[in-house]
Amino acid sequence: MKQKPIKKLSIGFLSLVAFAFAALVVANTANKLVFSDLDQDGLSDEEEKVYGTDPSKKDTDRDGYSDGTEVKSGYDPLKPAPGDKLVGDKSLVAAGASAAQGTGLTQKFTEDFQQLLTTKDKQSLTVEDLDDFVNESLGEKMTGVSSINDLPQVDRASVKIKKQDYASLGDEERLRREKGDYDEYLTGMFYAFINNAPQQITSEKDLENFYENFENQLVTLSTASPNAQYFRQLGSKTEGFIGEVQGLEVPESIADIHVKFLRILKGFVALQDPSLPSIEDPITRFIILSKASKLKDVAADFFNTDVAN
């Protein structure tokens, strides 16, 4: 008799996880694309660290020329014009160029592979050698989740659980109270979603428009001009959504489902691995998408086995 309310939750859960998955994965990866040059002055944030310029200001020395323009023209971005021409020691420019080149996974992978080729001639290089090289270079970083047990832990004691001591009640009254508990929980989930959606959602049509708009914005990530503001807002809203979900009072009978749901959310958050370089790096992008794909399969299994049933 308790399965009907739980099945009813599947629609809410599916919508919320779709939103959370889309927002977390895309916002976390897009942020690395967007914030690589926060002030859009032509210098990456990494280069700004090298030059000592302000990554949030286009023109650190306020002389009317952007930091990027000054560096590329051979002028000191920290010293106002005139008289800021860089002469003699070019170490600053060289350091900036090095920072721009970066040490991404693709670059390191290529360098290591070239080193492998120098230690073995073409005749002695085997398929096993190549497999070992790839596993050693990327194996640990490529490791994804295969089940919900691989996801970050969530302490059940941290969940606000609503006791459902209805065993002594008649069937009709017990079902009425259980339904009230589920409805209250589902309403909380719904408002957590609505409160943190990047656009107004008051109908099923609004929800469809949200997903359509999201898909359109997703396409921009493969272009040179992603919609930075959209993804910044989406990332911010997602953090609020997670906070509200963690604060919900959860009916005792579905507490385990709620915990698994939180573990899935935390799994998507963990995709933003601080040890990985910028998403602009091809291999980094491949690793993140590979992990996301595996996690999506785990989420789908969660819905098919825990929620839908």
N, C-alpha and C positions, 0 to 999 in steps of 0.2 A: 504493500500500500504506500510505502514511502518513496517508491521509485518515480512516481509521476511528478512530484515537485522537483526531484533531482533532474529528471529529463527536461523539465521546464527551464532549469538553469542553463542547459546546454547552449541555448541561443545567446544568452547574456555572456556566458564564458567565451564562446566562439568569437563574438564581436569584440570583447575586451582583449582577448589574447591576440587577435588579429591586429588590433590597434597597438597593443603593447609591443608585439613583435616588430611591426613595421616601424614604429617610432623609435624603439631602442636601437635596433640594428642600423637603421638609416641615419638616425640622429648621431649615433656614436661614430659612424664612419664618415658622415657628412661633416661633422664638426672638425675632423682632421683635415678635410679638404678645405673647408671654409676658413678655419683659423690658421692655416699655414701662412696667410698674409692678412692678419686681422684688420689692419688699417688700409689695405689695398694701395700701398705706396710703391709697389714693385720690389720690395725686399721681403723675403719670407721671415716668419717670426724667428726662425733659427738664425738667419743672417742678422736680424736686429740685435740678437744677444751678442753676436760677435762684434758688431760695430758700436754697441752701447747705445743705440737709438731706442726711442720709445715705440714699442710695437702697436700702441694704440693711437699714435699720432702720425699723420702723413709727413709732416714737416717738423721734425724734432727741434731744429734750431730756429724755426720761424723766420726764415729768410726768403720765403716765397717759392722755394724749390723743394719738391718732394724728396724724401730720403733716398728713394730708389734712383731718381734722376741724378742726384748729386754723386752718388757712388759710381754709377755707370759713366758719368762724365769726368770722374777723377777728382771730385771735390769732397771735402770733409763734411759729412752730414751733421756733425755736432758743433760746427763753427759757422756762424752766419756769414753770408757774403757781404762785401767782397773780401778777398784775401784768404779764402779757404781752400785754395788749390792744393791738392796733395802732391808733394814732390819727394824725390829721394826714396825713402823706405816704402815699399809697396806691400809690406807684410799684412797690413790691415785688409787691403783689397784681396790679397791671396787667401787670407783666412776666410773672408766672406765667400769667395768662390768655392772654397772647400766645403763650407757649410751648405752652400746651395746644392752642391753635388750630392752631399749626404752619404750615409752608409746604410742604405736600404738593404732589405733581404735579397732583392734581385741582384744588386751590385755585388754583395758578398758571395752569393751563390755562384755568380759568374766567375768571380776571382778564384774561389775555391775549386771550381771545376777546371779552370785553366791550370791551376796548380796540380790537380790530379793528372791532367794530360801531360804535364812536364815530367811526372814521375813514372809514367807508363807509356810505352810506345803503342801505336794503334793496334798492333798485332796481339799484344798481351792484355788489352782492355776488354774485359768480359761484361756480359749482362749483369752478372752477380756484382761486379765492381760498381756498376752504375746504380744498382739497387741499394747497395750498401752506402754509397755516397749520398743518395737522395734521403735515405732513412736517417743517416747521421746528421745531415744538414737541416732537414725539415721535419723529421719524424715526430719529435716531441711537440713541436709547434702545431702539427697537423692533427694531433690527438683531439678527438671530439667526444661527445657523449653518445652512449649506446642505449642507455636507459635512464629513467628518472633517478635511479640510485647514484648516478654519476654527477648529479646537479648539486649546487651548494645547499647545505643543510639549513633547515628552518626549525627552530626550537618550537615544538608544539605548545610548550608552556608560555610562549610569548604571544600566542593567539588568544584573543578575547572570546572564550567559548560560552555560549548560552546553554545552560543545562535544560534538558527536556525530560523532566521527570513526570511523564504522562502515563505511565504504565497502569496506574490505578484508575484512570479515567475510562469512561465508556468509549467505544470506537468512534462515534460521531464527534464527541468533544475532543478526543485525542487528535483526530485528523484535522479538526478545525484549528486547534492550537499549532499543530505542526505546519499547516498551511500558512498560518499567520507568521510563524518564524521564518519560513522560506521566503515569503513575500517581502518581509521586512529586510532580509538579507539581500535579496535580489534588487530591491529598490535602492539599497545602499550602493550596490555595485553599479547600478544604472546611473545614479547621480555622480559617483566617482568618475565614471566615463564622461558624462555630460559636462561636469565641472571642469574637466581637463581636456576636452576636445578643442582642437585649434579653430573650430568654427561652430556656429550655432547648430545644434541638432535637436529638433523637436518632433521629427517624424522619420519613418522608414526611408522616405525619399531623401531627406537630409543626410542620412547615414550612407545611402548609395552615392550621393554627391561627394561625400567626404572620401570614400574609397576611390572614386573616379579621379578626384583631384589629387589624391595621394599618388595614384599610379602615374598620373601625368607629371607630377613633381619628381617622382622616382626616375623617370626617363632623363631628367636634366642632370642626374649624377654622372651620366656617361658623356656629358658635354663639357665644354670649357667654362660654362657659366651656370653652375647649379644655383637654384633659388636658395641662397644662404639664409635669408630671413625666415622662410618657411620652415626649414629644418631646425633652426635655432629655437623657434617657437615650439615646434613639435617635441623637441628634446626636453624643453623646460616643462611643458604640459605633462609629459610622461612621468617625470619625477613626482609631480603632484599626484598623479593617478596612483602610483605605487604607494605613496604615503597614505592616501585615503583607504586603499584596499587593506593595508596592514592594520588600520585602525578599526575595521569593521567588527561588529559582534557576530560571531559565526554559530549557527545552530550546531549542537553537539553531533548530530548524526551525519553532518557533512564536513566536519572539522578536518578530517584527513584529506578530503578533496581540496579544501582550501589551502592546506599546507603544501600539497603537491603543486597547486597553481602558483603559489608564491615561489616555490623552488624553480619553476619554469621561468617566471619573470626574472629571478635572480640569475638564472642561467643565461638569459639574453643580455642582461647587464654585463655579465662576465665576458661577453664577446669583445668588449673594449679592453683588450689586453695591453696594459701600459708597456710591456716589454716589446711590443711590435712597433715598427716604424710607421711612418705616415701611410694612410690608405692609398696615397698616390702611387706607392710602390706596388707593382703588379703582383708579386708573390704574396705580399701582405694582404692585398685585396682577395686573392685566391684563397688564402688560409681562412680569412674571416667568413667568406661566403660558404666555404666547405663546412666550417663549424656550424654556421647558421642553418645550413641544409640538414645536418644531422640532428640539430636541436629541434628543428621544425618537425622531423619525423617522430621524435619523442613526444612533442606536444600533441601531434595527431593521434598517437597511440593513447595518450592520456584521455583525450576526448572520446575515443572509441571504446575504451575499456572502463574508465572510471566515471565519466560524465554521462555518456549516452546510455549506458546500461543501468 
